[in-house]
Amino acid sequence: MKYCSYCGSPLKNGARFCTHCGQKNESGITTGMSSDNSKNEQSASPGTRFEMKNSQRRIMKQWIFLLFVFIFLIFLPGIIGLDGFDGGFALIFVSFFMVIMSVIIIFIYRSRANQLDSILSGEGQIAVWYYKPDEWNRFIEGDFAEDKKVKRTIFYLISGISVVVGILLTIRFQDILIAEIILGLIAFIAIIAFVAPYFRLKKLRKSKPQAMISEKGIIVGRMFHLWVKLGASLDGVNWNDENPGTVMIEFSYSMPTRNGRDQQIARVPVPEGKTDEAKRVFDYFASKTGTFEA
């Protein structure tokens, strides 16, 4: 399949003009990358495929294994002769609950795995970018700093609310156990808030310096963001050039959770020499989401 040599969008057979950017494409390209990408150090050789393992399918397979483990545990009390009042009923109930949860999780990750497979195959591909080492390192450090700020802001917010609620409940019921539970909850949230950014940093450092933007989502290094299916949606796009030497396209998307919609931001750095193409990508998504300021 051929792709537009200006914006990277798929071209229909025999098409002379791109239906996305309107540019004339007499030959097009077959790699999914724009022609100027092959002229600088950050591009891969022609025909190079965007490489990434489907982490969502691996997680799905892990939960399929756990599903069979939980099913086995349901029948374990009968197999070993464990009396229901000696823990048998509790084991059966917990295992049955985990079977239901496993089925739901498998369904979710199966959908995500299929979508990731379609993205990796080039379906709906809009742009593929490769980065020089210094560009990638700047992005990683900036992403790490931003992720720490966001996680710690959430931690302080939740902790403040928890302390207020804990004090009121402790006074109301005169039970110090409530305060201890609240402190334990705050400690647990603190571990997540202060440790999670380092796991993300480690993952990005082990990633290849590359990004793919598609209709369904984006891949940055080994980070995968999907905004189709399961109630997810792309809500907006932002052009961020506030930091000197670094330009980002920020995709805001959300997905349903038990407590409402979870808002996420996926950041894609713009490689050197790709500003014009990046602006076309931004304009395309801005028109789809109703975001028009850059």
C-alpha positions, 0 to 999 in steps of 0.5 A: 500500500502506498502512502502520501509523501507529505503527511503519511496518510494511506493513498488509494490505488491510482490516486494522484491527490491525498484525500487528507492534505490535498497534496499531489502525490504522483508516486507516493511512498510505501513505508508510511513515512514522509519523504523528507524523513528519509533525508535526515539522521532520524529516519529509518531505512525505506521499508523499515516496519514500526516494531513493537511487541503487543503488550496487551496480548501478553497481558491477556494471555496472563489473565487467561492462565489466571482464569483457569487457576481461579476455576480450579480453586472453585472446585479445590474444596471438593477435591481435597475435602475442605469443609465449607465452614473451615474456609471452603465457602470463602475460597469458592466465593473469592474464586468465583468473583475472580473468575468474573473479574478475569473474564471482564479483564480478558475481554478488555485486553483482547479488544485493546490487543486487536486494536494495537495489532491493527495500528501496528499493521499500518491501518489508519496510519497518519505519521511515523516519526523517528528521533535522534538520541538527544531529542529522545532524551529531552522528551524522556526527561520532560515526560518524567518531570511532567508525570511526577508533577501530575502524580504528586498533585493527585496524591496531595489532593486525595491525601487532603480529602482523606485526612479531612474525612478521616478526622471527621469520622474519627470524631464522629465514631470515636474509633482510632482504627478509622484514623489508622485505616486512613493513614494506611490508605495515604501510605499506599497512594504515596507509594504509587504516586512516587514510584509509578513515574520511575517505572514509566521512565524505565520503560521509555528508556528501554524503548526505541526512539520512535512514535506512530500516530494513527486514527485509533491511537498513538504509540510513543516508544513502548507507551500505547494510547488507544481512544477507540472502543470500550467507551474511550474517545479523543477529546482534544489536541494541543500544540505545546511549544512552551519549552525551548527546543521541544515541541509537543502534540498533546492528545487528550482522551478519556475512558469510562471508569467506575468513578466517571471518565478517566482523563489522560494526556498522550504527548508526542514530541515533534522531531527536528525538521518535521514541524510542517508535517506535525502541523498538518497532523495537528490540524487534522485532529483539531478538525475532528475534535473541535480544537482549533488553537495552536 
